[in-house]
């Protein structure tokens, strides 16, 4: 079995998830047509995966909230590990 890889596309999706407020789930985002093409594509992929409510952002779904929380946790853990080494 091959290990999952952190592709540029996956990292773009994680970056979009990071744009959402961690404390106010009623606060959405809008990815405008003038945004980086990679961010537009990442947002559309998140929509197809059921993590956001609109192809241009909108709000996080319940699954999207969980994914965003895990992504923030991973960044915190990796940042803390970097400081302690």
C-alpha positions as CSV (number, residue, x, y, z in Angstrom):
1,X,0.0,0.0,0.0
2,X,1.4,3.4,-0.9
3,X,1.6,6.2,1.6
4,X,-0.5,9.3,1.0
5,X,1.5,12.3,-0.2
6,X,1.1,15.9,0.6
7,X,0.6,17.1,-3.0
8,X,0.5,20.8,-3.9
9,X,-3.3,20.4,-4.5
10,X,-3.8,19.0,-1.0
11,X,-1.8,21.7,0.6
12,X,-3.9,24.3,-1.3
13,X,-7.0,22.7,0.1
14,X,-5.5,22.8,3.7
15,X,-4.7,26.5,3.1
16,X,-8.3,27.2,2.1
17,X,-9.6,25.4,5.2
18,X,-7.3,27.6,7.2
19,X,-9.1,30.7,6.0
20,X,-12.2,29.8,7.9
21,X,-12.7,31.2,11.5
22,X,-11.9,28.6,14.1
23,X,-14.3,30.1,16.6
24,X,-17.2,31.4,14.5
25,X,-18.7,28.7,12.3
26,X,-21.3,31.2,11.0
27,X,-18.5,33.1,9.3
28,X,-17.9,32.0,5.8
29,X,-15.5,32.9,3.0
30,X,-15.8,33.9,-0.6
31,X,-13.1,33.0,-3.0
32,X,-13.3,35.6,-5.8
33,X,-12.6,35.0,-9.4
34,X,-9.5,37.3,-9.0
35,X,-8.0,34.9,-6.5
36,X,-5.0,32.7,-7.3
37,X,-6.2,29.9,-9.7
38,X,-4.9,27.3,-7.3
39,X,-7.1,28.6,-4.5
40,X,-10.1,28.7,-6.7
41,X,-9.5,25.1,-7.8
42,X,-8.9,24.0,-4.2
43,X,-12.1,25.6,-3.1
44,X,-14.0,23.8,-5.9
45,X,-12.4,20.5,-4.8
46,X,-13.5,21.1,-1.2
47,X,-17.0,21.7,-2.4
48,X,-17.0,18.5,-4.4
49,X,-15.8,16.6,-1.4
50,X,-18.6,18.0,0.7
51,X,-16.4,20.2,3.1
52,X,-17.8,23.6,2.0
53,X,-21.3,24.6,1.1
54,X,-20.5,26.5,-2.1
55,X,-18.1,26.1,-5.0
56,X,-16.6,29.5,-4.2
57,X,-16.4,29.0,-0.4
58,X,-19.5,29.6,1.6
59,X,-19.5,27.9,4.9
60,X,-17.9,24.8,6.3
61,X,-20.1,21.7,6.5
62,X,-19.9,19.6,9.6
63,X,-17.3,17.5,7.9
64,X,-15.4,20.6,6.8
65,X,-15.4,21.9,10.4
66,X,-13.9,18.7,11.5
67,X,-11.3,18.7,8.7
68,X,-10.4,22.4,9.5
69,X,-10.0,21.6,13.2
70,X,-7.7,18.7,12.4
71,X,-5.6,20.8,10.0
72,X,-5.2,23.5,12.7
73,X,-4.2,20.8,15.2
74,X,-1.6,19.4,12.8
75,X,-0.1,22.8,12.2
76,X,0.0,23.4,16.0
77,X,1.7,20.1,16.6
78,X,4.2,20.5,13.9
79,X,5.0,24.1,15.0
80,X,5.5,22.9,18.6
81,X,7.7,20.1,17.5
82,X,9.9,22.5,15.5
83,X,10.4,24.7,18.5
84,X,11.4,21.8,20.8
85,X,14.0,20.3,18.5
